[in-house]
Amino acid sequence: MNRVYGMRRQVYPYFAVMAVVAVLLLVLFLAVSWMQDRSDRRAKLRLAAGQLSEAVAEREQSLRELLAAATFSGRYVDAVGALSSQNDLPAMVGMLPQNPSRQWRSAEWLTLAPDAGSTSRSFRYQIHQGDIYGVLEQRRSGLAALLAFPLAESLRPILRQGSLWGRLEIDRQHFQLIDAGGVGPLRRWLSDSQSLTLQAADGPDIRLVLYASPKLPIRVLAAILAGLILLLLIAALLARLLSEQLSRPLRQLSSQLQRYADGEQMAPLTVDSRVVDILSLQYALDAVFGVLRRREKNLRYRATHDLLTGMKNQNELLRIVGQRISDARAHNRIFHLIGINILNFREINDMFGPDIADSCLVNIGAFLEQEHLVAARFYRGGIVVVKDGPPDEVAAVVLAMQLTRHHGIKNVDIELNVCTAIVGFPDDASDAPVLLRRLEIALDGARRAPYRFQRYKHGQEENYVKRLNMVEELRQAMLDWHSGLQVFYQPKLNLRAGQVDRMEALVRWNHPKYGNILPSEFIPLAEQAGLISSLSSWVITRVCEQIAGWRERGLDIQVAVNLSVQDMSHPELVDVIEKHRRKYELPAQCLAFEITESELMENPQEAIRLLKTFREQGYCLAIDDFGTGYSSLAQVKHMPVNEIKIDQEFVRHLPRDGDDQKIVRTTLALAHNFGLEAVAEGVEDLDTLELLVRWGCGWAQGYYISPAMPGVEVVDWVDEFHARHGQQTDALSRLFASEVPTL
């Protein structure tokens, strides 16, 4: 895990490194001084050792000469006087003839006594009362003399001269320090040493160890260490001040950045510092944040505006409406929303190109901004205007008409088809999402409403939800055979042969909850929900299966299936048809397809291309509801169709309406001239059927002949119909010799 340190902890390591370097330099200096001083001390010790050896030897020799001179005359008193006259060795004499044993003390003659022994002389070292003495014994001329001197007294002058101190040892068991009173334990530990041996004729040898203490006093070392500690403390204080100078402005920058990270508006950075590096960092961050502020402003604009028109977008509209609701509740006000949708925007885009279509929206947005209206883009390319006050339906329609005239495209004849809807607060909803949802529902209803305007009505949302549920249930119905979705078949009577040789497939939906739902209700739902292609595929599958069943029973009949332009625009539809036709081994003539004239006229060129695709596969094609789509003769001439179906609007009242008669006769003449067959739908009485036969219509379809029926009833019905009308000699007599059965 990574560890994060503050500015002070970042500075302290550098301070520690500096302190270590300073200590190392001091240690190096002391080590060099120590080594040089140690070399001098060792040279001094060697010199002093030589001088002490010579001094001890000279003292021993002088004592020997002095003792010899004193005892040479053989007179005891003279000897004492001679010895007592020596300044460097005061003496005190005590006669102890009754006790020849020797008694001696420090720096004294201990005894002079007659001795009958032979002449002899010896020198040794002995200990007396903690001090080490050099003892010289002389036997001569019947006199025994003993002379002792403290060894330290002989060595001290040389030691003091060289600032040395010493240690005398006998047999490594007893020692005596010389001039070591002012030497502490530390100096003793730091001192250098030099040892030499003082040999004696009799007795143990003396080991003399010389010590030379460092020249640098301990107090000086302590003062240096104290100064070093003081310097370290000063350095630590300076490091703290420096870190504070660095960390304070950085903390200020960090605090401002954290506030920005928490969502506050980004403002220019300010720091309290005179450090050039900190100020440079501030200027660099300000430059970066300047770019970020511009980007933030751009992102905020993108998040709340439509990039094409500059109007508010859907999210911002929701916020504005929510704010308006809060203000309206606080001040007891009302407001309303106007929804405007351009119905033919897609056609404009396809015909004139996306640039022209987008320019229309941009100019409309500019017009709304000039009018100081709060406007926003809405679902499906719609526009919503927020206005104060109660809903004004006339003003809403007028505003929509103004938009159609202010699209701003010159030299291009463009007519905008718009629908308008209006909802109000608080009558229609009490919160923003519901208000906008109901506006969308009202706009959807305005597409089919008179004058393409609709004011939201209570209960409309429930119907809308019902339609949405029906869409989902329709999707499930195509998967479940027992959900009530069925294909019914309505006969087409051949007026020339007097036989039923064609059928039209019609979808029926017996809903488990709502009962029989009209095709005019659920077919548009399927188109809006994008299910029409799936529904058409489902119908084609059932029709192919049914035709195969009829053929097995000896009934060879053609079935027409209604298709929309959406269906024909899917290239996989032809593959689906071919797949099922080949599965049941059906000829192409068994299937026919009907397309409404109004859909064909929406895009005639594309329709012609799609129809040719079906014709190349050998299928029959018919224009359904002919006469309602305002098609021209030139367009009909190029349509690759086999027949036209006269809409029932012109057929239902044919015997009693002269205008309908003119239209039907003209349509039949047009079909004959173009080599097309004609089918009249909506035949509901015998008079109508008689007129159609006399005018040369090819097929008739309607309730008078038979309503739509399930597929299982078709074979029996056809057999019964042909049996009842099959005895006449010609078509017309067969048709009218007896009454056609009706329901």
PyMOL commands that set and color helices and strands:
alter all, ss='L'
color gray80, all
select helices_A, chain A and resi 7-72+76-84+151-161+185-190+218-261+276-304+314-331+345-352+354-370+379-381+393-405+432-446+450-452+460-477+519-529+532-552+565-568+572-583+588-590+597-602+604-616+633-638+648-651+654-656+658-673+686-694+711-725+731-736
alter helices_A, ss='H'
color red, helices_A
select strands_A, chain A and resi 109-114+120-128+131-140+143-150+164-170+174-178+192-198+206-212+335-342+374-377+383-388+418-425+453-455+485-494+499-511+515-517+558-563+591-596+620-626+643-646+677-681+699-701+709-710
alter strands_A, ss='S'
color yellow, strands_A
deselect
rebuild
show_as cartoon
